[in-house]
Amino acid sequence: MRVLIVSSNRIRQPVMVLPSGACLVAEAAERAGHAVRLLDLMFEKWPHEALRRALVDWRPAVVGLSIRNIDTNDARNPVVLADEAAELAQVVRRCSDAKLVLGGAALGVMPHELLRRTGADYAVVFDGDVVFPQLLDSLAAGREIRGLAGVLAPGDVALPARPAGGGELASCTPQELSRWVQVRPYLSNMAAVGLQTKRGCPFECIYCTYSMAEGHEYRLCPPEQVVAAVRRLAAQGLRDVEFVDNVFNSPYEHALAICRQLAVARLGVRLQSLELNPRFLDDELLWAMEQAGFAGIGVTAESASDVVLAGLKKGYTAEQLRLAAGAVARHAISCVWIFMLGGPGETPDTVQETLEFATRCIRPSDTAFFQTGIRIYPGTPLEQIARAQGVLTAAGDDMLAPVFYISPQMSLSGLKAQVNAAVRTHMNFVAVDAIGLPLFQTVLRACYRLGVRPPVWRYTPGVRRLLKWTGLYGG
Ligand code: B12
């Protein structure tokens, strides 16, 4: 069958993201014997017209619409992206009689709502590279789709069964990204190529959808395959590689083995991962990461208050966070600490505890990033808490427009004011609104031309001073 995969993501903040998942799915469909094209809308000036042209030229029997983001996860400036996906679906319906199939990270979060909102024929909920070829085969053979593992159809109430398999993760990155998308413009906007070393998440953070989308059990990509994938990327000139696992350093031994093997392989790549759990971050792993070529890491600390950490079910304490900060300070890798303020139990005092931790324990050359408010997703324990506290009134099937949790013990404006005051006096602190600054993308491209390479947040204190001096941010 002729298949058109459409990568709909056009969000450029905080950095552009190469559509590796959509490329993986395109490759898998091609391996299954189908003729596949991929349309990436990121750089298209007129996305609807580009889609119309692709539909008319290629005349696909199936269109796979990849949807990454539902919104920008920013309580300060909420943006709904589901409407854009619905408009693209309308273009498909107007210009073609192809079956329309949804896929992408957003489907792991709100599949029913997106299926309804777009009017698509099917949604692939779990691993697209496994499920999509099976769906295509069934469509080609005219077999019944309802009940196919990983596929949701209109009117289905329950989530579909997970595809059989489990165990090892077959593919962690596409074989050849540049066959499907223009890679250069992404690189000059400081994007790194994403690579998954595992799927699945056993943690129980109350706000998170990761285990809903990928299951609680880990499926690991063997370390030697991860090294082979990084080698392949390096051979294609892709030297900025980001591990995009839900949590990179768990299981700890798996991350350690990957780093040690990468160190031996000496591939000359700049590695990063923004998803490190402080509970599993020690000198041994950081040393291995340094040897492997890590240029930057992110620790998803969320809070440094024991009350809030327990409320979020993070599974570590403020003391463990301090130990992790001590370890980070003994190594040369740049680090961004990511905090998510406003969770259950948060008060101005607990926010102060977190700000004090960031002042005392984070090196001035490292970055502290503060998000205010927590996006509430249907089906999470946070949704139940928010309903019980009267913080959430929207119906469970009406949450595509973002709703954010703020502890009833404080207000969003109070929280913002507290964070802004700290940002003004600490040149390594950044609040979420900085991501949307006008000129941000222009600055990124200019930096790239001057030889600056990812991750850009390594330069936060310098950039912050410049922005403060020009009056653009945090003055
Ligand atoms: C790593 C990550 C990041 C990194 C990305 C780094 C990089 N170099 O790529 C960073 C930190 C930069 C980031 C930023 C953001 N992120 Co993010 N991110 C993730 C994370 C943890 C992994 C994404 C990933 O790369 N997966 C690996 C690839 C291979 O998988 P994939 O693209 O999903 O593709 C698979 C399937 O989706 C499917 N598939 C994909 N396309 C298609 C197409 C078809 C037709 C089919 C059938 C299937 C299919 O098959 C693929 C293989 O299984 C996810 C959570 C998650 N586990 O999905 C959140 C997630 C995608 N992010 C999210 C958000 C909100 C954002 C931001 C908007 C946040 C912000 N304000 O900064 C930005 C947007 C960035 C942008 N420009 O778009 C949300 C999106 C949903 C939502 N709430 O809107 C997620 C789901 C987290 C969540 N639960 O909230 N992110």
Residues whose N, C-alpha, C, O or C-beta is under 5 A from the ligand:
A	BS01	B12	I11 R12 Q13 P14 V15 M16 V17 S20 G21 A22 L24 V25 G64 L65 S66 R68 N69 I70 D71 T72 N73 V101 L102 G103 G104 A105 A106 V109 V124 D127 G128 D129 F132 A192 V193 G194 Q196 T209 E242 V244 D245 N246 L274
